């Protein structure tokens, strides 16, 4: 029998100092074309709030923002301007500025969410894995216009080594990191 009264949270073997949250291309002109975008935006908003509370770096990318627009306002307000990266390559790590920030922050593990799962999210995740990063892909916080495209992409990223999780599990993980933070100093 399973003891469901045990509330000990088992965390992935990741040091919070090397973990960041990456939101890929959740942009104003792309989101309306994605049937499940409202639910995905809501899930990512929850992830962003939890990452902020845990003190984790938050990064976002924008694919050709002149055409696809900026990051949706509901999410943009959670990301510092200097942590939003314009890109033209589908894989964010192929952009020099993005790589420099990952290196400068000492990130080795990224929790990833965004759009479209089978294009920019997949290319970014595969490139991160190729470069030795650990990737936790939040499967219900990614989307594509066509559900089969998302399903195939999730399978391919998992086969390549990405850890597929969901929003609720990620929130538990981030909440555990928050509870392990030292108390804030008061003036």
C-alpha distance (Angstrom), angle and dihedral (degrees) to the residues before:
residue distance angle dihedral
X1 . . .
X2 3.81 . .
X3 3.79 118.0 .
X4 3.80 104.0 -135.5
X5 3.80 92.7 177.2
X6 3.80 91.5 73.7
X7 3.79 103.7 100.0
X8 3.79 97.2 -177.3
X9 3.79 108.2 134.0
X10 3.78 114.5 -138.4
X11 3.79 107.9 -147.7
X12 3.80 125.5 -157.5
X13 3.79 110.5 -103.6
X14 3.79 93.9 -96.2
X15 3.76 128.2 125.2
X16 3.80 108.5 -130.2
X17 3.81 91.3 -134.8
X18 3.80 90.0 69.0
X19 3.83 97.0 43.7
X20 3.79 126.6 96.0
X21 3.80 137.6 166.3
X22 3.81 119.0 -121.3
X23 3.81 122.9 -164.6
X24 3.81 111.0 -164.2
X25 3.81 121.2 -150.1
X26 3.78 102.6 -38.9
X27 3.80 92.1 163.3
X28 3.80 135.5 169.9
X29 3.81 97.2 -116.3
X30 3.80 95.8 39.5
X31 3.82 99.9 46.4
X32 3.84 96.0 65.1
X33 3.82 89.5 58.8
X34 3.81 91.6 57.8
X35 3.83 113.3 82.9
X36 3.83 95.2 -148.8
X37 3.81 97.2 38.8
X38 3.83 96.3 116.5
X39 3.81 91.8 56.4
X40 3.81 92.1 43.8
X41 3.82 92.0 49.9
X42 3.82 89.9 50.3
X43 3.82 91.6 50.2
X44 3.79 93.1 47.2
X45 3.80 90.6 48.0
X46 3.81 88.4 57.1
X47 3.81 90.5 48.2
X48 3.81 91.3 50.0
X49 3.81 92.2 51.0
X50 3.81 90.9 49.3
X51 3.82 92.6 46.7
X52 3.80 90.4 50.8
X53 3.81 91.2 49.1
X54 3.83 89.7 50.3
X55 3.82 90.3 50.0
X56 3.80 94.7 -117.9
X57 3.79 124.6 152.4
X58 3.80 113.3 -104.3
X59 3.81 120.9 -154.1
X60 3.80 131.3 -178.7
X61 3.77 134.3 -170.9
X62 3.78 131.2 -151.3
X63 3.79 120.3 -158.5
X64 3.81 109.6 -143.4
X65 3.81 94.7 -30.1
X66 3.82 92.6 -166.0
X67 3.79 87.8 69.5
X68 3.82 103.9 26.3
X69 3.79 98.2 34.2
X70 3.81 129.6 -129.8
X71 3.79 127.7 -52.7
X72 3.81 110.1 -67.7
X73 3.83 110.3 -88.2
X74 3.83 94.3 -120.5
X75 3.80 88.7 64.0
X76 3.79 102.4 27.8
X77 3.80 92.3 68.1
X78 3.83 88.5 64.2
X79 3.82 94.7 55.1
X80 3.80 125.5 73.0
X81 3.80 112.2 -122.3
X82 3.81 92.1 -119.1
X83 3.81 89.4 55.6
X84 3.82 95.1 58.4
X85 3.79 110.8 92.5
X86 3.79 126.5 -158.8
X87 3.77 111.5 -145.6
X88 3.76 140.5 177.7
X89 3.81 97.0 -174.3
X90 3.80 114.9 82.9
X91 3.83 89.4 -132.4
X92 3.81 109.6 65.3
X93 3.85 94.3 -152.8
X94 3.81 88.4 64.1
X95 3.82 87.8 70.3
X96 3.82 112.6 88.0
X97 3.80 97.3 -142.1
X98 3.77 92.0 51.8
X99 3.81 92.6 50.0
X100 3.80 90.4 48.6
X101 3.80 92.4 54.2
X102 3.81 93.1 47.7
X103 3.79 88.8 51.8
X104 3.81 94.0 43.6
X105 3.81 92.1 51.9
X106 3.80 92.0 46.8
X107 3.79 91.8 -126.1
X108 3.81 116.9 169.1
X109 3.81 99.2 159.7
X110 3.79 127.0 49.9
X111 3.77 131.0 -169.9
X112 3.82 104.1 -149.8
X113 3.81 133.2 -158.4
X114 3.82 133.4 157.0
X115 3.79 148.5 81.9
X116 2.96 145.1 -17.1
X117 3.78 99.4 18.8
X118 3.81 95.3 -163.2
X119 3.81 97.5 44.9
X120 3.81 123.2 29.0
X121 3.80 97.4 8.2
X122 3.80 92.0 49.2
X123 3.80 94.7 43.9
X124 3.81 91.3 47.3
X125 3.81 92.9 48.4
X126 3.81 93.8 46.5
X127 3.80 90.9 48.9
X128 3.82 92.0 48.2
X129 3.79 90.6 50.5
X130 3.80 90.5 48.0
X131 3.81 88.4 53.6
X132 3.81 92.3 52.8
X133 3.81 100.6 -100.3
X134 3.78 121.9 141.1
X135 3.81 109.8 -126.1
X136 3.80 128.1 -158.4
X137 3.79 106.2 -169.6
X138 3.80 114.5 -159.5
X139 3.80 97.9 -139.2
X140 3.80 98.0 -164.1
X141 3.82 91.0 46.1
X142 3.80 94.7 61.6
X143 3.78 126.3 73.6
X144 3.78 145.3 179.6
X145 3.78 131.9 -165.8
X146 3.80 89.7 -112.0
X147 3.85 116.8 46.6
X148 3.82 92.7 -144.6
X149 3.82 89.8 57.6
X150 3.81 89.4 55.7
X151 3.80 93.0 46.6
X152 3.80 93.3 50.3
X153 3.81 91.3 46.0
X154 3.83 92.7 50.8
X155 3.80 89.4 51.1
X156 3.80 92.8 48.3
X157 3.82 93.7 47.7
X158 3.82 91.8 47.9
X159 3.81 90.6 49.2
X160 3.81 88.6 51.9
X161 3.81 91.4 54.0
X162 3.80 107.5 -88.4
X163 3.80 115.3 140.9
X164 3.81 108.0 -128.0
X165 3.79 114.4 -146.3
X166 3.79 136.1 157.8
X167 3.79 134.0 -121.3
X168 3.80 96.2 -100.0
X169 3.81 93.2 50.6
X170 3.81 90.7 45.3
X171 3.82 90.7 50.8
X172 3.81 90.4 52.2
X173 3.82 89.2 50.3
X174 3.81 92.7 47.9
X175 3.81 90.8 45.5
X176 3.79 89.4 54.0
X177 3.79 90.0 52.3
X178 3.78 89.7 50.5
X179 3.81 91.9 52.5
X180 3.82 89.2 52.1
X181 3.82 93.4 55.2
X182 3.78 116.6 107.1
X183 3.81 113.0 -107.6
X184 3.80 114.7 -89.0
X185 3.78 116.0 -104.6
X186 3.74 116.0 -113.8
X187 3.78 122.0 -145.1
